[in-house]
C-alpha cells in the first residue's frame, strides 16, 4: 500500500504536470508572449532533462534513454526522429518561437551549429539527467554539472563570434530556463527505489531543493 507521504508526492507531481499543460495551452492560444515595454530577449538558454532536450541525448551519448528512433519525430520536419522526446516540437522550441527569436532551439551537441544559432541561444538539456548525480548514473548520461561546463564553453564561443562586450549584452538580455527533477522522483526514488533506503519523500524533496539552489547559484 502506498504510504501517505508517497501518495501526496504523486498527487503533487500530477498537478505540476496539469498546471504545466494548462500554462502552455494559455501561452499558445493567446499568441506571442507579451514582454514589458523596452524589453527584448536576445537568446534562450535551456538546461534540463528529456522534457526540453532538443537532441543532445541522441547519437552522441551511449544511453538507453535515447529517442532517435520511430515513432519519435513523426510529426516533425520530414517525419524523422531528431532526438526530441516528442512526435514533434518540445517546450524549448515552442518557447523560442513564441518569443519571436527563432522557430527551433537547437541542441548544443549539434555539429552543424552556425554562429547565428549560438547568438540566439541553444539547449544544453539531456534526457535522463537529474539534480541527483545518481539519476544520471542510472541513465548512463553525463551529470548535470556537464551542462554548466558546456555553458561556459558556449560563452567562450560567443566571445570569439561577437566579442567580449557584445557577449555581455547578449547574456544580459537572455533568459535561462531549467526543467529538471522528474527523473529524480520518478526513476531514482520511486522506480529504482535506491534513494528510498536513505530518505523519506520529504527529505528527498528537500535534497532536490538544495541541489536546485546550488545549480542556479553556480550558473549565475
PEJO-V249836 format. One line per field, one symbol per residue. phi: phi as a letter, one per 40 degrees, with the letter a starting at -180 (. if undefined). psi: psi as a letter, one per 30 degrees, with the letter a starting at -180 (. if undefined). burial: 1 if it has 24 or more other C-alpha atoms within 12 Angstrom, else 0. A space follows every 50 residues. Layout:
phi: ???
psi: ???
burial: ???
This chain:
phi: .ccdccccccccccccccccccccccdcccgcccccdgbbbcabbbbibc cbcbiccbccbcbcccbcaccdgcbcdggbcbgccacacbddcccccccg cacbbccccccbdbdcdccbhabbcbchcaccdccccccfbccddccccc cccccccccccbgcccccccccbcbbbbbahcccccccccccgccccbbc cccccccccccccccccccc
psi: kkleeeeeeeeeeeeeeeeeeeeeeeefffalkjllkgkljflkkklaaf egkggeicffkikfhlhhllgkgfglkfglkgfkilfblleeeeeeeefg elekjlkffjfgkleeeefgllkfkkkfllekeeeeeefhlklefeeeee eeeeeeeeefefleeeeeeeefglkkkkjlfeeeeeeeeeeegefffekl eeeeeeeeeeeeeeeeeee.
burial: 00000100100000000000000000000000000000001111111111 11111111001000111100011000000011111111111111111110 11011111110000001111111111111111111101101111111101 10011011000000001001100111111111111111110000100000 10011011000100100010
